Amino acid sequence: MDVKDGYGNVLAKGDSVMVIKDLKVKGTSVTLKQGTKIKNIRLTDNEDEIECSTDKVKGLVLKTEFLKKV
C-alpha cells in the first residue's frame, strides 16, 4: 500500500510533512495554519490518513490530501 500526499509524493513512516491548507481540529479550538510543519508521521491502515502529533495537539489523524512532503 502506497500512502501519497496531496502532490503524489510517497510518504513513509518518520517523514516530515507540511499542512497546505488551514485545518480546524475537531474537539478543540485549535486551527493548524497553512505551512505548519509536522515531524515523525506514522502510517495507518487507511492509505488516505496518517497519525501525528503537533506542539498544540497530540494524537492527530490527518487526511493526506492536505499535506505536502518536506
VENNORJO-V690297 format. One record per residue. N is the residue number from 1. RES is the residue in three letters. PSI is psi in whole degrees, -180 to 180 (none if undefined). OMEGA is omega in radians with two decimals (none if undefined). Layout:
n=[N & N]
res=[RES & RES]
psi=[PSI & PSI]
omega=[OMEGA & OMEGA]
This chain:
n=[1 & 2 & 3 & 4 & 5 & 6 & 7 & 8 & 9 & 10 & 11 & 12 & 13 & 14 & 15 & 16 & 17 & 18 & 19 & 20 & 21 & 22 & 23 & 24 & 25 & 26 & 27 & 28 & 29 & 30 & 31 & 32 & 33 & 34 & 35 & 36 & 37 & 38 & 39 & 40 & 41 & 42 & 43 & 44 & 45 & 46 & 47 & 48 & 49 & 50 & 51 & 52 & 53 & 54 & 55 & 56 & 57 & 58 & 59 & 60 & 61 & 62 & 63 & 64 & 65 & 66 & 67 & 68 & 69 & 70]
res=[MET & ASP & VAL & LYS & ASP & GLY & TYR & GLY & ASN & VAL & LEU & ALA & LYS & GLY & ASP & SER & VAL & MET & VAL & ILE & LYS & ASP & LEU & LYS & VAL & LYS & GLY & THR & SER & VAL & THR & LEU & LYS & GLN & GLY & THR & LYS & ILE & LYS & ASN & ILE & ARG & LEU & THR & ASP & ASN & GLU & ASP & GLU & ILE & GLU & CYS & SER & THR & ASP & LYS & VAL & LYS & GLY & LEU & VAL & LEU & LYS & THR & GLU & PHE & LEU & LYS & LYS & VAL]
psi=[124 & 126 & 123 & 147 & -174 & -15 & 3 & 5 & 139 & 131 & 147 & 163 & 133 & -6 & 164 & 141 & 164 & 140 & 131 & 2 & 144 & 129 & 126 & 136 & 120 & 140 & -3 & 173 & 13 & 140 & 125 & 117 & 155 & 134 & -3 & 128 & 132 & 125 & 156 & 62 & 160 & 138 & 152 & -179 & -21 & 126 & -9 & 4 & 151 & 159 & 145 & 174 & 146 & 178 & -35 & -36 & 132 & 148 & 42 & 147 & 119 & 147 & 137 & -19 & -16 & 14 & 155 & 133 & 137 & none]
omega=[3.10 & 3.07 & -3.08 & 3.09 & -3.10 & -3.13 & 3.10 & 3.09 & -3.13 & 3.13 & 3.10 & 3.11 & 3.11 & 3.12 & 3.01 & -3.14 & 3.11 & 3.12 & -3.08 & -3.12 & 3.07 & -3.11 & 3.02 & -3.13 & -3.12 & 3.09 & 3.11 & 3.06 & -3.07 & 2.99 & 3.04 & -3.09 & 3.06 & 3.14 & 3.10 & -3.12 & 3.14 & -3.08 & 2.97 & 3.13 & 3.06 & -3.14 & 3.11 & 3.09 & 3.13 & -3.09 & 3.13 & -3.09 & 3.01 & 3.02 & -3.14 & 3.06 & 3.06 & 3.11 & -3.05 & -3.04 & 3.09 & 3.06 & 3.11 & 2.94 & -3.07 & 3.04 & -3.09 & -3.12 & 3.13 & -3.06 & 3.07 & 3.12 & -3.14 & none]
